[in-house]
Amino acid sequence: MGIRMLGVSMIIPVFSIFASEIPGSTKELAGIAVGIFGVSQTIFQIPMGRLSDRWGRKQTTLFGLAIYLAGTVMSGLSSNVYFLIISRFIAGAGAVSGVTMAWLTDGINIHRRNAALSLVGISIGLSVISGFTMSSVIAGYLGIPYLFYICAVLTAAAALYTARYLDNQDSANLYGDVSPITLRDLTDIFKNKDLLRLNVAGFSGNISLTGMFFIMPLLIKQEMAIQGMWKIYVPMALIGTACMYYFGKKADTMGTVKIASLGFILEIIGALVPLISTSIFALLAAFVVFYSGHCIISPVLPAAVSRHPSEGRKGTVMSIFNSSQYIGSGLSGIASGLLLKYAPNYIFVLIIVLICAVLYTLSRFRNYAS
């Protein structure tokens, strides 16, 4: 997960710039290029999760990484915005986030999953720090397409590491043969009110994250050259990683609601600041606060989802949660491109309204709260 995230985190900080400047691009098409990855992830998350319940976590993870690798190489080779959109859709089809989360929690005690995910968050956090640091420097001197090629190499390394070193203790080994999922099974999952609240939180959280990473690089680029953006991304990633580790462990004792609410409140503050000032110092403060809030909730929500009692359906349940997140990412990219035509402030207002709704939803969260 850390190796793959290193490649992904090199693309995120500058992708909206790339999508906005590629031949044939408009604000709307740039938004689609940003959001189409999430749309594709949404379509394929649940089938991939179900496949992992029946075929195995390791096999499905390798299959997804191969698809993501192909789409990433194609993205780097894109010569116009339409080919970029198609390439990002293909990359998104390698939708194994839910699968890897299910694989991770297969062997972890239910009461220690927040701590486990926060430890994994350290490797992801270090990857994000490295990726954010290198992203703007490499993009500034070599060009953004090289980031896709580096990401492809790192994805191949992750696949080789998975194939060689990871034990295939998948769902088939742990729970026996898993019957095909039925419409009734899916209905029962969606009727679980706490899972529904977590899915809403994941959906709104990713709308906010994608919206911020769409508009903030464009605003920052007006104040500094792309080569210097690492000065913002490094402290942001360092503080966010520290928050992920500390508050991820706290969630095991303080409960999902308190810790997740803190993270969402920080996101609201981060979205409020650019409405007041767009100076480089205000943007730095806003991005750090917002990203810290995101890092706090990132291990807490999936840990809560993994407590769903039907272990034989975990891959499916986790993939539904990831699908809700990627629906948010997809819609956010498209909406951000449309709102940017009018004013960047509209994006921040949308984020604030959605997160306020999430805080109300979490206040009614019951079954998994400590």
Residue pairs with C-beta under 8 A, 6 or more apart in sequence:
1 100
1 104
1 120
1 123
1 124
2 120
2 123
2 124
2 126
2 127
3 127
3 154
3 155
3 157
3 158
3 161
4 65
4 154
4 155
4 158
5 123
5 124
5 127
5 128
5 131
6 127
6 130
6 131
6 154
7 72
7 131
7 150
7 151
7 152
7 153
7 154
7 155
8 131
8 151
9 127
9 128
9 130
9 131
9 132
9 135
10 131
10 132
10 134
10 135
10 138
10 147
10 150
10 151
11 135
11 147
11 148
11 151
12 131
12 132
12 135
12 213
13 131
13 132
13 135
13 136
13 213
13 217
13 229
13 233
14 135
14 136
14 139
14 144
14 147
14 217
14 226
14 229
15 33
15 34
15 144
15 213
16 30
16 34
16 213
16 214
16 215
16 217
16 218
17 139
17 144
17 217
17 218
17 221
17 226
18 84
18 139
18 144
19 25
19 29
19 30
19 33
19 34
19 81
19 84
20 27
20 30
20 218
22 33
22 78
22 79
22 80
22 81
22 84
23 79
23 80
23 81
24 80
24 81
24 82
25 33
25 81
26 81
27 337
27 338
27 340
27 341
28 337
28 338
28 341
29 81
29 82
29 85
29 337
30 81
30 337
31 214
31 333
31 334
31 335
31 336
31 337
31 338
31 340
32 85
32 333
32 334
32 337
33 81
33 84
33 85
33 88
33 333
34 210
34 214
34 332
34 333
34 334
34 336
34 337
35 210
35 329
35 330
35 331
35 332
35 333
35 334
35 335
35 336
35 337
36 85
36 88
36 89
36 92
36 330
36 333
37 88
37 89
37 91
37 92
37 326
37 329
37 330
37 333
38 92
38 206
38 210
38 325
38 326
38 327
38 328
38 329
38 330
38 331
38 332
38 333
39 89
39 92
39 326
39 327
39 330
40 88
40 89
40 90
40 91
40 92
40 93
40 95
40 326
40 330
41 92
41 93
41 95
41 97
41 322
41 323
41 326
41 329
41 330
42 323
42 326
42 327
42 330
43 93
43 95
44 92
44 93
44 94
44 95
45 95
45 97
45 98
45 319
45 320
45 322
45 323
45 326
46 98
46 316
46 319
46 320
46 323
48 60
48 64
48 95
48 96
48 98
48 99
48 319
49 98
49 99
49 102
49 315
49 316
49 317
49 318
49 319
49 320
49 322
50 181
50 315
50 316
50 319
51 60
51 63
51 315
52 59
52 60
52 61
52 96
52 99
52 102
52 103
52 170
52 171
52 315
52 319
53 171
53 178
53 181
53 312
53 313
53 314
53 315
53 316
54 171
54 172
54 178
54 180
55 170
55 172
56 168
56 170
56 171
56 172
57 99
57 100
57 102
57 103
57 106
57 168
57 169
57 170
57 171
57 315
58 103
58 162
58 163
58 166
58 168
58 170
59 168
59 170
60 96
60 99
61 96
61 99
61 100
61 103
61 162
62 159
62 162
62 163
63 94
63 96
64 94
64 95
64 96
64 99
65 94
65 96
65 155
65 158
65 159
65 162
66 94
66 159
67 90
67 91
67 93
67 94
68 91
68 92
68 93
68 94
68 96
68 155
69 94
69 152
69 155
69 156
69 159
70 90
70 91
71 87
71 88
71 89
71 90
71 91
71 92
71 93
71 94
72 87
72 91
72 148
72 151
72 152
72 155
73 148
73 149
73 152
74 83
74 86
74 87
74 90
74 91
75 84
75 87
75 88
75 91
75 148
76 145
76 146
76 147
76 148
76 149
76 152
77 83
77 87
77 145
78 84
78 87
78 145
92 326
95 319
95 322
95 326
97 322
98 315
98 318
98 319
98 320
98 321
98 322
98 323
99 315
99 318
99 319
101 302
101 306
101 318
101 322
102 171
102 306
102 314
102 315
102 317
102 318
102 319
103 170
104 116
104 117
104 120
105 113
105 116
105 117
105 303
105 306
105 314
105 318
106 169
106 170
106 171
106 174
106 314
107 169
108 116
110 306
110 307
111 252
112 252
113 252
113 303
113 306
113 307
114 248
114 249
114 251
114 252
114 299
114 300
114 303
115 248
115 249
115 252
116 303
117 248
117 299
117 300
117 302
117 303
118 244
118 245
118 246
118 247
118 248
118 249
118 299
119 245
119 248
120 299
121 241
121 244
121 245
121 248
121 295
121 298
121 299
122 241
122 244
122 245
124 244
125 237
125 240
125 241
125 242
125 244
125 245
125 295
126 241
128 237
128 240
128 241
129 234
129 237
129 238
129 241
132 230
132 233
132 234
132 236
132 237
133 230
133 233
133 234
133 237
134 230
135 147
135 229
135 230
135 233
136 226
136 227
136 228
136 229
136 230
136 233
137 227
137 230
138 146
138 147
138 150
139 146
139 147
139 226
140 225
140 226
140 227
141 227
171 178
171 312
171 314
171 315
172 178
174 311
175 311
175 312
176 312
178 312
181 313
181 316
185 313
185 316
186 316
189 195
189 308
189 313
189 316
189 317
189 320
190 196
190 320
192 308
193 364
193 366
194 304
194 365
194 366
194 367
194 368
195 305
195 308
195 317
195 320
195 321
197 361
197 362
197 364
197 365
198 301
198 304
198 305
198 321
198 365
199 320
199 321
199 324
200 324
200 357
200 358
200 361
201 260
201 264
201 297
201 301
201 358
201 361
201 362
202 301
202 321
202 322
202 324
202 325
202 328
203 324
203 325
203 327
203 328
204 328
204 354
204 355
204 357
204 358
205 264
205 267
205 294
205 297
205 301
205 325
205 328
205 355
205 358
206 325
206 326
206 327
206 328
206 329
206 332
207 328
207 329
207 331
207 332
207 335
207 350
207 351
207 354
208 267
208 271
208 290
208 294
208 328
208 332
208 351
208 354
208 355
209 294
209 329
209 332
210 328
210 329
210 332
210 333
210 336
211 332
211 335
211 336
211 347
211 348
211 350
211 351
212 270
212 271
212 287
212 290
212 291
212 351
214 332
214 333
214 336
214 337
214 340
214 347
215 336
215 340
215 344
215 347
215 348
216 274
216 283
216 286
216 287
217 229
218 340
218 344
219 274
219 278
219 283
219 344
220 229
220 232
220 280
220 283
221 229
223 279
223 280
223 283
224 231
224 280
232 283
232 284
232 287
235 284
235 288
236 284
236 287
236 288
236 291
236 292
237 291
239 288
239 291
239 292
240 288
240 291
240 292
240 294
240 295
241 295
243 292
243 295
243 296
244 295
244 296
244 298
244 299
247 259
247 262
247 263
247 296
247 300
248 296
248 299
248 300
248 303
250 259
251 258
251 259
251 260
251 299
251 300
251 303
252 370
253 370
254 370
255 369
255 370
256 300
256 301
256 303
256 304
256 362
256 365
256 368
256 369
256 370
257 362
257 363
257 365
257 369
259 296
259 297
259 300
260 296
260 297
260 300
260 301
260 362
261 359
261 362
261 363
262 293
262 296
263 292
263 293
263 294
263 295
263 296
263 297
263 300
264 293
264 297
264 355
264 358
264 359
264 362
265 293
265 359
266 289
266 290
266 292
266 293
266 296
267 290
267 293
267 294
267 351
267 355
268 293
268 351
268 352
268 355
268 356
269 289
269 290
269 293
270 286
270 287
270 288
270 289
270 290
270 291
270 292
270 293
271 286
271 290
271 348
271 351
271 352
271 355
272 286
272 348
272 352
273 282
273 283
273 285
273 286
273 289
274 282
274 283
274 286
274 344
274 345
274 348
275 345
275 348
275 349
276 282
301 321
302 318
302 321
304 368
305 317
305 318
305 321
306 314
306 317
306 318
307 368
308 314
308 317
310 317
335 347
335 350
336 347
339 346
339 347
339 350
340 347
